[in-house]
């Protein structure tokens, strides 16, 4: 890898880790929890239209399901970009052969 690549990787790691060290006592809630608290603050009598079909038994299981979902999405995207890259390389190789 080039020096610039390593600098960018280091910058991403620092940006991802900085909140963990700078805000040690902060709660890192998800957007769903923040939205729920905002809605109940505005309208305490609000009743949801429906309830979840599946409620994970714990926060760890919920995080695991989210991580698996994200990994599947990343796999699909990586396959798509890899496939397109391979097509482009094959096309460029065909153009060189002519």
JOFEN-V685025 format. One record per helix or strand. SS is the DSSP state (alpha for helix, beta for strand). FROM is the first residue (numbers start at 1). TO is the last residue. If there is no record, write none. Layout:
BEGIN
ss | from | to
SS | FROM | TO
SS | FROM | TO
END
This chain:
BEGIN
ss | from | to
alpha | 3 | 22
alpha | 31 | 42
alpha | 59 | 97
END
